[in-house]
Amino acid sequence: MRELLFFNQVFKEKIWGGSKLKAMFNVDEGISNIGECWTVSAHLNGLSTVRNGSFQGLTLKQLWKEKKELFGSIEGDEFPLLIKFIDAGEDLSIQVHPDDEYAGQWANGSKGKTECWYILDCTSNCEIIFGHNASTKEEFEKLVLQGAWSLLLNKLTVYKDDFIYVPSGTVHALKQGTMVLEIQQPSDVTYRLYDYDRVENGKPRQLHIKESIDVAMVPHWIESYEPQVCKGNGFTKTVLIQNSFFKVIKYEINGAMAQTQDEPFVVMGVIEGSGSIDGIEVKIGDHWLIPYDYGCYRLEGKMTIIASNTVPKTY
């Protein structure tokens, strides 16, 4: 099919949200503190709709169900990615996500939530919470119940253009001043371990202590992946990660690049600059899907694109 599918965004107001997404997308809606912008999603909590072409107005969930040929007829009961922008105007809660097995049993059959972040912007000397210092599950639980967060939690300094893999079970939190593009499994299950005693609508936000202790990775470990870089005339292609959950590639275009779409599907989004794909103008924030058997496409301009696809072994 020689048609690109562009998507409308879904904006989420959050207690910790900021103002950068509102400015990026020129949002006129009466929403303040936009924390998340879901750009490609077949999840019921934020369905993407196609904004152009033959499938205009249809949701990604409908297409996955009724037009599987667009995705190479790969198996699975739901579209295997959820892509969003996150703007941390304040610190996010300390949290941890379950894997497929735990979520399937205790979260109404949901998928687990392994994710990755591309750091789009951050303040100087910016830190995030990433991992912890406990050696055993018993030590982890003891420090949690004592509220000994300074002893338990590990901080990581991050910089613009860092890429961070966050497998399920990782204790983590984005901190104030961080903006990321997140690519994740199609899940909205989050277990809050600590939330700074914040109040929302007059009540403390719900915590999930037992679930967090259950699913936390102990001891914490980091799975490393060496980026694969390929330079060409007018572009640089960097494979940031490739595993059973997703394949994520960064394209830095400074001129033009031609490539053949040989995957079941590819999702692309502009994170910096502007340009075009097959003559269609694209700018920062735009996301689109290149369907199966699309053939050759051409990217032109001065822009950075994050592309992703996946055929998880669990689907």
C-alpha positions, -999 to 999 in steps of 0.1 A, spaced: 0 0 0 15 33 -11 -1 55 16 14 69 48 -8 70 79 -5 101 100 -20 103 135 -38 128 157 -24 133 192 -40 126 225 -31 149 253 -30 140 290 -32 164 319 -10 154 348 -4 168 383 33 168 374 29 181 338 46 211 323 41 236 294 65 224 267 41 200 250 14 227 248 39 249 231 52 222 208 18 212 195 2 247 198 -26 232 219 -56 255 222 -76 232 244 -83 243 279 -57 220 293 -29 230 317 0 209 329 1 186 299 23 157 310 19 133 282 11 134 245 2 99 231 11 100 195 8 63 184 -15 42 205 -41 15 202 -48 15 239 -83 23 251 -69 49 275 -58 70 245 -67 58 210 -49 73 181 -70 82 151 -58 85 115 -59 121 102 -54 116 65 -61 94 35 -83 63 30 -85 55 67 -91 90 80 -110 89 113 -104 53 121 -85 43 152 -53 24 152 -71 -3 172 -97 -7 144 -70 -9 118 -51 -36 138 -83 -56 140 -98 -51 105 -68 -44 83 -40 -67 95 -25 -66 60 -12 -31 68 10 -47 95 22 -77 75 -5 -98 91 17 -104 121 2 -122 150 -11 -106 182 -43 -93 197 -32 -57 200 -8 -33 183 25 -39 200 38 -4 206 27 27 225 46 59 217 43 92 237 61 124 246 65 131 283 72 165 298 81 165 335 72 199 348 77 184 383 92 151 396 72 120 386 64 94 412 89 67 420 74 37 402 80 3 388 62 -17 360 53 -54 359 63 -79 332 38 -97 310 33 -126 334 25 -105 365 3 -80 346 -16 -108 329 -24 -123 363 -30 -92 384 -38 -64 360 -69 -77 342 -49 -95 315 -28 -64 305 6 -66 289 36 -58 309 54 -25 305 90 -25 293 99 9 278 127 31 266 134 68 267 151 92 243 160 123 262 148 153 241 156 180 266 167 184 302 180 210 326 217 212 334 229 186 359 196 168 355 191 136 373 166 108 371 158 79 395 171 47 379 175 16 399 182 11 436 209 -1 461 193 -31 477 210 -64 474 181 -87 484 143 -85 482 142 -84 520 165 -54 521 145 -37 494 112 -42 513 127 -31 546 140 2 531 107 8 514 86 3 545 110 26 565 107 52 538 145 53 535 145 67 500 179 84 502 195 50 510 174 30 486 172 50 454 199 54 428 202 86 408 215 89 372 227 121 355 212 124 320 219 146 291 201 156 259 202 128 233 208 101 259 189 68 253 178 48 283 164 13 283 139 7 311 129 -30 313 100 -41 335 109 -43 371 132 -12 370 126 13 398 126 46 381 113 82 378 118 112 356 127 143 374 117 179 369 129 195 337 132 163 317 114 158 284 115 124 266 101 104 238 89 71 252 85 39 233 69 11 253 48 -20 253 10 -13 249 3 -10 286 -9 16 310 -1 -3 342 21 17 367 28 9 403 36 39 424 62 32 451 65 68 465 49 101 454 64 127 478 31 127 497 14 147 470 -24 154 470 -47 152 440 -83 163 442 -79 166 479 -66 131 484 -32 115 485 -24 97 452 -28 59 454 3 39 461 10 3 452 35 -8 478 28 -46 476 28 -47 438 59 -26 436 78 -49 460 65 -80 441 77 -69 407 109 -49 415 141 -62 400 164 -71 429 193 -66 427 191 -38 400 210 -45 368 215 -26 336 212 -43 302 236 -26 279 233 -24 241 260 -11 219 245 13 193 252 4 156 261 34 135 260 37 98 269 69 80 259 77 45 258 107 21 234 131 38 223 109 67 234 89 98 215 59 109 219 46 145 203 14 158 197 24 194 183 -10 206 169 -42 192 153 -68 213 121 -89 216 101 -58 226 111 -32 201 137 -20 176 145 17 178 165 36 152 176 72 150 179 88 116 198 121 114 189 136 80 210 164 65 201 162 29 183 131 17 181 94 23 162 67 4 153 34 20 130 4 14 104 -5 40 110 -42 45 95 -46 80 59 -56 89 54 -19 98 75 11 108 65 41 129 84 73 125 84 106 144 103 138 140 120 149 172 140 178 158 140 200 127 117 195 97 117 180 62 96 157 41 89 120 34 80 113 -2 72 150 -7 49 153 23 61 180 47 68 168 83 78 187 114 87 181 151 60 161 168 46 145 137 42 107 138 33 84 110 31 47 101 47 32 70 26 0 62 38 -33 51 51 -36 15 51 1 11 83 -1 -9 110 26 -12 106 60 5 126 91 6 134 114 35 147 149 28 155 179 49 174 187 81 158 167 109 161 139 134 137 110 133 131 82 157 117 50 140 104 19 157 89 -14 150 86 -47 168 75 -83 165 77 -94 202 82 -131 209 53 -129 234 28 -120 207 
